[in-house]
Amino acid sequence: VVDFPRFDEVYRGTVRTDMSTTSLLPDDGPRPNASAVRAQLLLRTYDVVVYANARAPLLFWDMVSQLYGSSQVAFLDGFDHLNGTTVLNLAPHGRYFAREMEEGCPVDDYVWE
């Protein structure tokens, strides 16, 4: 597992206490830089690629979208209100997991494949 860019607050030893994910993970994993991640993606080192924030800039998306199939990519959306445009743009490229889905979401007419 590679966390890039690293979000220090989810690792043990963090003093921040206002998040439910604070200190969730052990702090013993790799800490690669952008060049290392890019090289590993090009070599298809990873079985899957997970974007933990579907609304943030999708780092390396140009490469990931070309090298990994939709069954190997996932997007997480933890926002309180779903953005139908984001879902429609990204869902064809991977699994889209949303925390909140309002009734009558604007993706009703989308044909899921």
C-alpha positions as CSV (number, residue, x, y, z in Angstrom):
1,V,0.0,0.0,0.0
2,V,1.3,3.4,-0.9
3,D,-0.3,6.6,0.4
4,F,0.6,9.5,-1.9
5,P,0.6,12.3,-1.2
6,R,0.9,11.3,2.4
7,F,-1.7,12.6,4.8
8,D,0.1,12.5,8.1
9,E,-3.0,12.8,10.3
10,V,-4.1,9.2,9.6
11,Y,-0.8,7.7,11.0
12,R,-0.2,6.8,14.6
13,G,1.7,9.3,16.6
14,T,-0.3,12.2,15.3
15,V,-1.5,14.6,18.0
16,R,-4.5,15.9,16.0
17,T,-7.8,14.7,17.7
18,D,-10.6,16.4,15.7
19,M,-10.8,13.7,13.0
20,S,-12.2,10.1,13.2
21,T,-9.3,8.8,11.1
22,T,-6.5,10.3,13.3
23,S,-3.9,7.7,14.1
24,L,-5.7,5.0,12.1
25,L,-2.7,3.5,10.4
26,P,0.7,2.3,11.6
27,D,3.5,4.6,10.5
28,D,5.8,2.0,9.0
29,G,4.9,2.1,5.3
30,P,6.9,3.4,2.3
31,R,7.2,7.1,1.7
32,P,7.8,7.4,-2.1
33,N,8.1,10.7,-3.9
34,A,6.2,11.6,-7.0
35,S,8.9,10.2,-9.4
36,A,8.8,6.9,-7.6
37,V,5.0,6.7,-7.8
38,R,5.0,7.6,-11.5
39,A,7.6,4.9,-12.2
40,Q,5.7,2.3,-10.3
41,L,2.5,3.2,-12.1
42,L,4.2,2.9,-15.5
43,L,5.4,-0.6,-14.5
44,R,1.8,-1.4,-13.3
45,T,3.3,-2.3,-9.9
46,Y,-0.1,-1.8,-8.2
47,D,-3.1,-4.1,-8.5
48,V,-5.5,-1.2,-8.0
49,V,-5.4,2.5,-7.7
50,V,-7.7,4.2,-5.2
51,Y,-8.4,8.0,-5.3
52,A,-9.4,8.8,-1.7
53,N,-10.9,12.2,-2.8
54,A,-12.7,12.1,-6.1
55,R,-13.2,15.8,-6.1
56,A,-9.5,16.7,-5.6
57,P,-7.0,16.8,-8.4
58,L,-6.5,13.2,-9.6
59,L,-2.7,12.9,-9.5
60,F,-1.3,10.8,-12.4
61,W,-4.8,10.4,-13.9
62,D,-3.5,10.7,-17.5
63,M,-1.4,7.6,-16.8
64,V,-3.8,5.7,-14.6
65,S,-6.7,6.1,-17.1
66,Q,-4.5,4.6,-19.8
67,L,-2.8,1.8,-17.9
68,Y,-5.5,0.5,-15.5
69,G,-9.0,-0.8,-16.4
70,S,-12.2,0.3,-14.7
71,S,-12.1,-2.8,-12.5
72,Q,-8.7,-1.6,-11.1
73,V,-9.6,2.0,-10.2
74,A,-11.8,3.2,-7.4
75,F,-12.9,6.7,-6.3
76,L,-14.0,7.6,-2.8
77,D,-16.4,10.5,-2.2
78,G,-16.9,11.5,1.4
79,F,-18.6,14.8,0.9
80,D,-22.0,15.5,2.4
81,H,-23.6,16.2,-1.0
82,L,-23.1,14.2,-4.1
83,N,-21.9,16.0,-7.2
84,G,-23.7,14.3,-10.2
85,T,-21.2,15.7,-12.7
86,T,-18.3,14.2,-10.9
87,V,-20.0,10.8,-10.7
88,L,-20.9,10.9,-14.4
89,N,-17.3,11.8,-15.4
90,L,-15.6,9.3,-13.2
91,A,-17.9,6.3,-12.9
92,P,-17.2,4.9,-16.4
93,H,-13.5,4.7,-15.4
94,G,-13.8,2.8,-12.1
95,R,-15.9,2.1,-9.0
96,Y,-17.4,5.2,-7.4
97,F,-18.1,5.0,-3.7
98,A,-20.2,7.8,-2.3
99,R,-20.9,8.4,1.4
100,E,-24.1,10.4,0.7
101,M,-26.6,9.8,-2.1
102,E,-29.7,12.0,-2.1
103,E,-32.9,10.6,-3.4
104,G,-33.4,11.8,-7.0
105,C,-29.6,12.2,-7.5
106,P,-29.0,13.8,-10.9
107,V,-27.4,10.6,-12.3
108,D,-30.8,8.8,-12.5
109,D,-30.8,8.7,-16.3
110,Y,-27.2,7.4,-16.6
111,V,-27.0,3.9,-18.0
112,W,-24.6,1.9,-15.8
113,E,-22.5,-0.6,-17.6
